[in-house]
Amino acid sequence: MVNIGLPTNLNKILDFTFSTVAPTQAKIRIPSMQDSRADELIRRHQELASSRTTWENHWREIAERILPRQDSFQTKWSEGAKRNEKIFDSTAPIALERFAAAMESMLTPRAQRWHRLRATDQALNEADGVRDWFRQVEDILFAARYSPRANYASQQHETYMSLGAFGTGVLFVGEEVGSGLRYKSIHLSDCCFAEDANGRIDTVFRKYRLSARQAAQRWPEKDLPRGIQRALEKEPERRFEFLHAVLPRGEIKPGKADAKNLPFASTHVAVEDRMILQEGGFEQFPYAVSRYVTAPNEVYGRSPAMAVLPDIKMLNEMSRTIIRAAHKTVDPPVLIHDDGILGGRPDLRPNAINYGGVDSAGRPLMQPFQNNARVDIGLDMMNQRREVINDAFLVSLFQILVQGPAMTATEVLERAQEKGVLLGPTVGRQQSESLGPMIERELAILARADALPPMPAALQEAGGDYEIQYDSPLTRAQRAEEGLGVMRALEIAGAMAAADPSVFDNFDADAVAKIAVEVHGVEHILRKKEEVEALRGERTQQEGLSQTLAAGPQVADTVSKLSNVEGGGAGLEAVLEQIAAGSEGPVGPSGARGGLPPGAVPPPGNGEGLPNA
């Protein structure tokens, strides 16, 4: 439950790490000497960095074999250097790419509304204007998130890549002057973080490098340390290291809404000169840090790649061995007689002629060496390792519907249910650690920028509490069990209806329809309750009119016969009055409605109230 009744009178932009111009709201401190606060931040960063040395060894091994372009944990590479020299089989790198693509398509598909907003109080969702307001907010949020300037889709993909390889993905959600939301995936080698008492990440230290020229673009030149000022004159492209620290602020003064009184402090430090360049703050924690799985007493996550790292190493060694064995089989060594007839250098090119290669009896004096290598056994073993690696990266599971044969609707739901059950823990952690905090910060940024429409009175009186309802393909797969149960119940009822059609009286058709659209993620096609009631009222009236029109000929025949009744003029008039008043009158033996006026005496006849012919 989160409150979106955010104040809209705060400064729109409080701090943005990746903008090229310093936000005017953030206070710039003119450095005159080393700052003890800068020393404390640098010391704390070094402490966090030194505590994860073992992690970096692990990450380096993974990056070398799976994601070499991000191999910057303990190795400094020259720009353009080859980084894939330890990869002899591409199964793991391809599986990682598929993992990231599948996570995006199943959790955050860019072409779908993968989450919705609604009031925490379900009764409010039926209040006037509340559902429409949330729909408008969703439209604004998705448009801002997927705008070209926001760069969300590409950065989320990079985060999923880091999640699959290293077990931890870091996404910065920033607000940029003049363009709204801005996203940046942070490499794990650049940041260290710490948890709060509840196990949530609330502290991030991020290293980054800027040239002297870039630093001058970001901060006024007169406020830069002297070392950077000197480099700006002679070596403008010389790069310097900076540190950005985001951590909970210890003390907040109530009612004061400046950048230095926000819940999370934001500080930029020039590391070499140990000086603070910029201080600001954030309303919400700006980093969405997700972990795949965690082990007890560990802050960083563990990944699918870590689970099968021995198999990945083994597969690469197998590939090297099989390559050598296959090479020997296809182009084997040649055995030559040692009498020197061929000079020890036979010509092995195609169509070459080697004089002296046979003796006088025609027997060859050289022959290929056949080592009888069983390449096929090696390939079978490699395929076994590949299958294990693909399973670890969920490749086989994500293909359960894509590569399956033609299936009935029930079979599709059964497979979706299986997928949802198996991926439940993964989905839950991503929603709670990454997607949920990201959506909360996005809404807060848009609210501060006055980008959201006025809140309905009913929702405002209730405090503006809302909840996030995830509606991605993977979430729908988790809910497939409910849809599958409905289908099975209806199938059983259909079989019973052959003997007793009234069995369907037990089912609420409206409830079945709602479950169907929820499972398939198309709730937006449902009409409002008021619209449904109005349509049904109109339909009832039309059905009544149709019945009246269908009974018209029969009524006319009755009226014609009544006109022949003694004193029929008065009787006819009374019948017409009854019809006009909506009265159905008594039913005769033949089943026709109509009858005589009150007090009229049936004339003698054929027993049907009509004269004898």
C-alpha positions in Angstrom: 0.0 0.0 0.0 1.5 3.3 -1.0 0.1 6.8 -0.8 0.1 8.9 -4.0 -1.3 12.0 -2.4 2.1 13.6 -2.8 2.7 17.4 -2.4 3.0 19.1 -5.8 4.6 22.3 -4.5 8.0 20.8 -4.1 10.8 21.6 -6.5 10.3 19.5 -9.6 13.9 18.4 -9.8 15.9 17.8 -6.6 18.9 16.0 -7.9 19.8 14.0 -11.0 23.0 12.0 -11.2 23.4 11.7 -14.9 22.4 15.1 -16.2 25.2 17.1 -17.8 24.2 20.3 -16.1 24.0 20.6 -12.3 20.4 21.0 -11.0 19.9 24.5 -9.7 18.1 23.2 -6.6 21.2 21.3 -5.4 23.6 23.3 -3.3 27.1 23.7 -4.7 29.8 23.9 -2.1 32.9 25.9 -2.9 35.8 23.7 -1.8 38.6 25.4 0.1 40.1 22.4 1.9 39.6 18.7 2.4 36.3 18.0 4.0 36.0 15.5 6.8 32.6 14.4 5.5 34.2 13.6 2.2 36.8 11.5 4.0 34.1 9.7 5.9 32.2 8.8 2.6 35.4 7.7 0.9 36.3 5.5 3.9 32.8 4.0 4.0 33.0 3.2 0.3 36.4 1.5 0.7 35.0 -0.5 3.6 32.1 -1.8 1.5 34.3 -2.4 -1.5 36.9 -4.4 0.5 34.2 -6.6 2.0 33.2 -8.0 -1.4 36.6 -9.0 -2.8 35.5 -12.7 -2.9 32.4 -11.7 -4.9 34.5 -9.8 -7.4 36.6 -13.0 -8.0 33.4 -14.9 -8.6 32.0 -12.2 -10.9 35.2 -12.0 -12.9 35.1 -15.8 -13.7 31.6 -15.5 -14.9 32.1 -12.4 -17.0 35.1 -14.0 -18.7 33.0 -16.9 -19.9 29.5 -15.4 -20.2 29.5 -11.6 -20.4 33.0 -10.5 -21.5 31.9 -7.0 -22.4 31.2 -6.4 -18.7 34.4 -7.9 -17.4 35.7 -4.9 -15.6 35.8 -6.2 -12.0 39.5 -6.8 -11.5 40.9 -6.1 -14.9 41.4 -2.8 -16.7 40.9 -3.2 -20.4 42.1 -1.0 -23.2 39.3 0.3 -25.3 38.5 -2.1 -28.2 40.5 -5.0 -26.6 39.3 -8.6 -27.3 37.6 -9.9 -24.2 36.3 -13.3 -25.3 39.5 -15.4 -25.5 38.2 -17.8 -22.8 35.0 -18.7 -24.6 35.2 -21.8 -26.8 31.4 -22.6 -26.6 28.7 -19.9 -26.9 25.9 -21.9 -25.1 26.1 -19.9 -21.9 26.3 -16.4 -23.5 23.4 -17.2 -25.8 21.4 -18.7 -22.9 22.0 -15.4 -21.0 20.7 -13.3 -23.9 17.6 -15.5 -24.1 17.1 -15.2 -20.3 17.2 -11.5 -20.5 14.9 -11.3 -23.5 12.5 -13.8 -21.8 12.5 -11.9 -18.5 11.6 -8.7 -20.4 8.9 -10.3 -22.5 7.3 -12.1 -19.6 7.7 -9.5 -16.8 8.0 -6.1 -18.5 6.9 -6.4 -22.2 7.2 -3.1 -23.8 4.2 -3.6 -26.1 1.8 -4.4 -23.2 0.4 -2.9 -20.0 2.3 -5.1 -17.6 0.8 -3.5 -14.5 -2.2 -1.6 -13.4 -3.2 0.7 -10.6 -6.2 0.6 -8.4 -7.5 1.9 -5.1 -6.5 -0.2 -2.1 -10.2 0.0 -1.0 -11.9 -2.1 -3.6 -15.2 -0.3 -3.1 -13.5 2.9 -4.2 -12.8 1.4 -7.6 -16.5 1.5 -8.4 -16.8 5.1 -7.2 -17.5 7.9 -9.7 -14.3 8.6 -11.8 -11.8 6.6 -9.7 -11.3 3.8 -12.3 -11.0 6.4 -15.1 -8.5 8.4 -13.1 -6.3 5.4 -12.5 -6.5 4.6 -16.2 -5.4 8.1 -17.1 -2.5 7.9 -14.7 -1.5 4.6 -16.3 -1.5 6.2 -19.7 0.7 9.0 -18.5 3.1 6.7 -16.7 3.6 4.3 -19.6 4.0 7.1 -22.1 6.7 8.7 -19.9 8.5 5.4 -19.2 8.7 4.3 -22.8 9.4 7.7 -24.3 12.7 7.7 -26.4 14.4 10.1 -24.0 13.7 8.0 -21.0 15.6 5.0 -22.4 13.9 2.5 -20.1 13.6 -0.6 -22.4 17.3 -0.8 -23.2 18.4 -0.1 -19.6 16.0 -2.7 -18.2 17.4 -5.2 -20.6 20.9 -4.5 -19.4 19.7 -5.0 -15.8 18.2 -8.4 -16.7 21.6 -9.3 -18.2 23.4 -8.4 -15.0 20.7 -10.3 -13.0 21.2 -13.5 -15.0 25.0 -13.3 -15.0 25.9 -11.9 -11.6 22.7 -12.3 -9.6 22.2 -8.5 -9.0 20.8 -5.8 -11.2 20.9 -2.1 -10.5 18.6 0.4 -12.2 18.8 4.1 -11.5 15.5 6.0 -11.8 16.2 9.7 -12.2 14.3 12.9 -13.1 15.9 15.0 -15.7 15.3 18.7 -16.2 13.0 19.3 -19.1 12.4 15.6 -20.1 10.9 13.8 -17.1 12.0 10.3 -16.3 15.4 8.9 -17.1 16.8 5.4 -16.5 20.4 4.1 -16.3 21.6 0.6 -15.7 24.6 0.7 -13.3 27.4 -1.9 -13.7 27.9 -3.9 -10.6 31.6 -3.2 -10.7 30.9 0.5 -10.2 28.7 0.3 -7.1 28.6 -1.1 -3.6 25.5 -1.2 -1.4 24.2 -2.0 2.1 20.9 -3.2 3.5 18.6 -1.7 6.2 17.3 -3.7 9.2 14.6 -5.3 7.0 17.0 -6.5 4.3 16.2 -3.8 1.8 18.9 -2.0 -0.1 18.9 1.6 1.2 22.6 2.7 0.6 24.5 2.8 -2.7 28.0 4.1 -3.4 28.7 4.5 -7.1 32.1 5.2 -8.7 32.2 7.1 -12.0 34.8 8.8 -14.1 34.6 12.2 -15.9 37.2 14.1 -17.9 38.2 17.5 -16.7 36.1 19.0 -19.5 33.1 17.0 -18.5 33.5 18.0 -14.9 33.5 21.7 -15.9 30.3 21.2 -17.9 28.6 19.7 -14.9 29.9 22.1 -12.1 31.1 25.7 -12.3 34.8 25.8 -13.1 35.5 28.0 -10.1 34.1 25.4 -7.7 36.2 22.5 -9.0 39.3 21.3 -7.1 42.6 22.9 -8.2 43.8 19.6 -9.7 40.9 19.5 -12.1 41.2 23.2 -12.9 44.9 22.7 -13.8 44.0 19.7 -16.0 41.3 21.7 -17.7 43.9 24.1 -19.0 46.5 21.5 -20.2 44.8 18.1 -20.3 41.1 18.6 -20.7 40.4 14.9 -21.5 42.3 13.6 -18.5 39.8 11.5 -16.5 39.2 11.8 -12.7 37.3 9.6 -10.3 34.2 10.7 -8.5 32.0 9.1 -5.9 28.2 9.4 -5.6 26.8 8.4 -2.3 23.0 7.9 -1.7 22.1 6.9 1.9 19.3 7.6 4.4 19.6 11.0 6.0 20.0 10.8 9.8 17.9 13.7 10.7 15.0 15.5 8.9 13.5 18.8 10.0 9.7 18.6 9.7 8.1 21.2 7.4 11.3 22.1 5.7 11.3 21.0 2.0 14.8 21.9 0.6 17.2 19.5 -1.1 19.2 19.0 2.1 16.2 17.9 4.1 14.9 15.0 2.1 14.8 11.4 3.3 17.8 10.3 1.2 21.0 12.3 1.1 22.8 12.6 -2.2 26.5 13.6 -2.2 29.1 13.9 -5.0 32.8 13.7 -4.0 36.0 14.4 -6.0 38.0 11.4 -4.8 41.5 12.6 -5.6 41.1 15.9 -3.9 38.7 14.5 -1.3 36.2 17.3 -1.6 32.4 17.5 -1.7 31.2 19.0 -5.0 27.5 18.7 -4.7 24.9 18.0 -2.0 21.3 17.2 -2.6 18.7 14.7 -1.8 15.9 12.4 -3.0 12.3 11.9 -1.9 12.5 8.2 -2.7 15.4 5.9 -3.0 16.5 6.3 -6.6 18.0 2.8 -7.2 15.9 -0.2 -8.0 18.2 -3.1 -6.9 17.0 -6.6 -7.7 18.6 -9.9 -6.7 17.8 -13.2 -8.3 18.2 -15.3 -5.1 20.1 -14.6 -1.9 21.9 -16.8 0.5 21.8 -16.3 4.3 23.9 -13.4 5.6 24.7 -12.2 2.0 23.9 -8.8 0.6 24.5 -9.5 -3.1 22.4 -11.9 -5.1 23.3 -15.3 -6.6 22.6 -16.0 -10.3 21.8 -18.9 -12.6 25.3 -18.5 -14.0 26.8 -19.2 -10.6 24.7 -22.3 -10.2 26.1 -23.8 -13.4 29.6 -22.2 -13.5 31.3 -25.6 -13.2 29.3 -26.9 -16.2 30.2 -23.8 -18.1 33.9 -24.3 -17.5 33.6 -28.0 -18.3 31.8 -27.3 -21.5 34.5 -24.8 -22.7 37.2 -27.4 -21.9 35.2 -30.1 -23.7 34.9 -27.9 -26.7 38.6 -27.3 -26.9 39.3 -31.0 -26.6 36.6 -31.9 -29.2 38.0 -29.3 -31.6 41.5 -30.8 -31.4 40.2 -34.3 -31.7 38.0 -33.4 -34.7 40.9 -31.6 -36.3 43.1 -34.7 -36.0 40.4 -36.8 -37.5 39.7 -34.6 -40.4 43.3 -33.7 -41.0 45.3 -36.5 -39.3 49.1 -36.6 -38.8 51.0 -38.5 -41.5 53.3 -41.5 -40.7 56.4 -41.6 -43.1 59.1 -44.3 -43.4 62.4 -43.1 -42.0 64.6 -44.0 -45.0 64.5 -40.4 -46.2 63.0 -41.2 -49.6 60.5 -38.3 -49.3 63.0 -36.0 -47.6 60.7 -35.9 -44.5 58.5 -33.2 -46.1 55.6 -34.7 -48.0 53.4 -32.4 -50.0 50.0 -32.7 -48.4 48.2 -30.2 -50.5 45.2 -31.3 -52.7 46.3 -32.8 -56.1 49.9 -32.9 -54.9 52.3 -35.6 -56.3 54.8 -37.2 -53.9 57.5 -39.1 -55.7 58.8 -42.1 -53.8 55.6 -42.4 -51.7 55.3 -46.1 -52.6 57.8 -48.9 -52.8 58.4 -51.1 -55.9 55.5 -53.3 -54.8 53.1 -50.4 -54.7 52.9 -50.3 -51.0 52.5 -46.8 -49.5 55.5 -45.6 -47.6 53.4 -43.0 -45.7 49.9 -43.2 -44.2 47.7 -41.1 -42.0 47.7 -41.7 -38.2 44.3 -42.8 -37.1 43.8 -42.3 -33.4 40.3 -43.6 -33.3 39.0 -40.6 -31.4 35.4 -40.9 -30.4 34.2 -37.4 -31.2 30.6 -38.6 -31.0 31.0 -39.4 -27.3 32.4 -36.0 -26.7 29.5 -34.3 -28.5 27.0 -36.3 -26.4 28.6 -35.2 -23.2 28.7 -31.6 -24.4 25.0 -31.7 -25.2 24.3 -32.9 -21.7 26.1 -29.9 -20.3 24.3 -27.6 -22.7 20.9 -28.9 -21.5 21.9 -28.3 -17.9 23.0 -24.7 -18.7 19.8 -24.0 -20.7 17.7 -25.3 -17.8 19.5 -23.0 -15.3 18.8 -20.0 -17.4 15.1 -21.0 -17.8 15.5 -21.3 -21.6 13.7 -24.6 -21.7 11.0 -23.4 -19.4 10.4 -20.2 -21.4 10.0 -22.2 -24.6 7.3 -24.4 -23.1 4.6 -22.6 -25.0 6.6 -21.4 -28.0 7.9 -24.7 -29.2 5.0 -26.9 -28.1 2.6 -28.6 -30.6 -0.8 -27.3 -31.3 -2.7 -27.4 -28.0 -6.3 -26.9 -26.9 -7.2 -24.0 -24.6 -7.1 -26.3 -21.6 -3.6 -27.6 -22.5 -2.4 -24.0 -22.9 -3.7 -23.1 -19.5 -2.2 -26.2 -17.9 1.3 -25.4 -19.3 0.9 -21.7 -18.3 0.0 -22.9 -14.8 3.1 -25.1 -14.7 5.3 -22.2 -15.8 3.7 -19.8 -13.3 4.3 -22.2 -10.4 7.9 -22.8 -11.3 8.7 -19.1 -11.8 6.7 -17.9 -8.8 9.7 -17.2 -6.5 11.6 -15.4 -9.3 8.6 -13.2 -10.1 7.9 -12.3 -6.5 11.4 -11.1 -5.8 11.6 -8.9 -8.9 8.2 -7.3 -8.1 9.1 -6.6 -4.5 12.7 -5.5 -4.9 12.8 -3.8 -8.3 9.5 -3.2 -10.1 7.4 -2.0 -7.1 10.0 0.6 -5.8 10.5 1.7 -9.4 6.8 2.4 -10.0 6.5 4.2 -6.7 9.4 6.5 -7.6 8.0 7.1 -11.1 4.6 8.2 -9.8 6.3 10.4 -7.2 8.4 12.1 -9.9 5.3 12.7 -12.1 3.3 14.0 -9.2 6.0 16.5 -8.3 6.1 17.6 -11.9 2.3 18.2 -11.9 2.0 15.7 -14.7 -1.0 13.8 -13.2 -4.6 14.8 -13.4 -6.5 16.0 -10.4 -7.4 13.2 -8.0 -11.1 12.3 -7.7 -12.7 13.6 -4.4 -13.6 10.1 -3.2 -10.0 8.9 -3.6 -8.6 12.0 -2.1 -10.8 11.7 1.0 -9.6 8.1 1.4 -6.0 9.3 1.5 -5.1 8.4 -2.1 -3.9 4.9 -1.1 -3.3 2.6 -4.1 -2.0 -0.8 -5.0 -0.1 -2.1 -7.9 -1.7 -5.0 -9.8 0.9 -6.8 -12.0 -0.6 -8.0 -15.3 2.4 -9.3 -17.2 2.3 -12.6 -19.1 4.2 -14.3 -16.3 1.7 -13.0 -13.7 -1.2 -14.2 -15.8 0.5 -17.6 -16.0 0.5 -17.7 -12.2 -3.2 -17.0 -12.2 -3.9 -19.6 -14.9 -4.8 -22.1 -12.2 -8.0 -20.2 -11.5 -9.0 -20.1 -15.2 -8.1 -23.8 -15.6 -10.4 -24.6 -12.6 -13.3 -22.6 -14.2 -12.9 -24.4 -17.5 -12.8 -27.8 -15.9 -15.9 -27.0 -13.8 -17.8 -25.9 -16.9 -16.8 -29.0 -18.8 -18.2 -31.2 -16.0 -21.4 -29.1 -15.9 -21.7 -29.4 -19.6 -21.6 -33.2 -19.4 -24.3 -33.1 -16.6 -26.5 -30.7 -18.6 -27.4 -33.5 -21.0 -29.5 -35.0 -18.2 -30.5 -31.9 -16.3 -30.0 -28.5 -18.1 -30.8 -26.7 -14.9 -27.3 -27.5 -13.6 -26.1 -24.2 -15.1 -28.4 -22.3 -12.8 -25.6 -22.8 -10.2 -23.1 -20.6 -12.1 -22.8 -16.9 -12.0 -22.0 -16.0 -15.7 -20.8 -12.5 -14.7 -18.2 -14.0 -12.3 -17.0 -16.5 -15.0 -16.6 -13.6 -17.5 -14.5 -11.6 -15.0 -12.2 -14.5 -14.2 -11.8 -15.1 -18.0 -10.7 -11.6 -18.8 -8.4 -11.4 -15.7 -6.6 -14.5 -16.6 -6.0 -13.3 -20.1 -5.1 -9.8 -19.1 -7.9 -7.9 -21.0 -9.8 -6.3 -18.1 -10.0 -3.1 -20.0 -12.6 -4.5 -22.3 -15.1 -4.9 -19.5 -18.0 -2.4 -19.3 -18.7 -0.5 -16.1 -21.3 -1.9 -13.8 -23.7 0.9 -14.6 -23.4 0.4 -18.3 -24.1 -3.3 -17.9 -27.2 -2.6 -15.9 -28.5 -0.1 -18.4 -27.9 -2.5 -21.3 -29.8 -5.2 -19.5 -32.7 -2.9 -18.7 -33.0 -1.9 -22.4 -32.8 -5.5 -23.4 -35.6 -6.4 -21.0 -37.8 -3.7 -22.4 -37.1 -4.8 -25.9 -38.0 -8.4 -25.1 -41.3 -7.2 -23.6 -42.1 -5.2 -26.6 -41.2 -8.1 -28.9 -43.6 -10.4 -26.9 -46.4 -7.9 -27.2 -45.8 -7.6 -31.0 -45.7 -11.3 -31.4 -49.0 -11.6 -29.5 -50.6 -9.0 -31.8 -52.3 -11.2 -34.3 -53.8 -13.3 -31.5 -55.1 -10.3 -29.7 -56.6 -8.9 -32.9 -58.5 -12.2 -33.5 -59.9 -12.1 -30.0 -60.9 -8.5 -30.4 -62.7 -9.4 -33.6 -64.6 -12.1 -32.0 -65.5 -10.0 -29.0 -67.0 -7.4 -31.3 -69.7 -10.0 -32.0 -70.6 -10.4 -28.4 -73.9 -9.0 -27.3 -73.2 -5.5 -26.1 -69.8 -6.1 -27.6 -69.1 -2.4 -28.0 -68.7 -1.9 -24.3 -66.8 -5.2 -24.0 -64.4 -4.2 -26.7 -63.7 -0.9 -25.1 -63.0 -2.5 -21.8 -60.6 -5.0 -23.4 -58.7 -2.2 -25.1 -58.4 -0.3 -21.8 -57.0 -3.4 -20.2 -54.4 -3.8 -23.0 -53.5 -0.1 -22.7 -53.0 -0.5 -19.0 -50.7 -3.4 -19.5 -53.1 -6.0 -18.0 -52.9 -9.4 -19.4 -56.5 -10.5 -18.5 -57.6 -14.0 -17.7 -56.3 -16.9 -19.7 -58.8 -18.9 -21.6 -58.8 -22.7 -22.1 -57.0 -22.3 -25.4 -54.2 -20.4 -23.7 -55.1 -17.1 -25.4 -55.2 -14.0 -23.2 -57.9 -11.5 -23.4 -61.3 -12.5 -21.7 -64.4 -10.5 -21.0 -64.9 -7.2 -19.2 -65.5 -7.4 -15.5 -69.1 -8.4 -14.8 -69.8 -9.6 -18.3 -71.8 -12.9 -18.6 -70.4 -15.4 -21.2 -72.9 -15.9 -23.9 -74.1 -19.4 -24.7 -71.8 -21.1 -27.1 -69.1 -23.7 -27.6 -67.6 -23.6 -24.1 -64.9 -21.1 -25.1 -66.9 -18.0 -24.4 -67.7 -17.6 -28.1 -71.1 -17.8 -29.9 -71.9 -21.0 -31.7 -71.0 -20.8 -35.3 
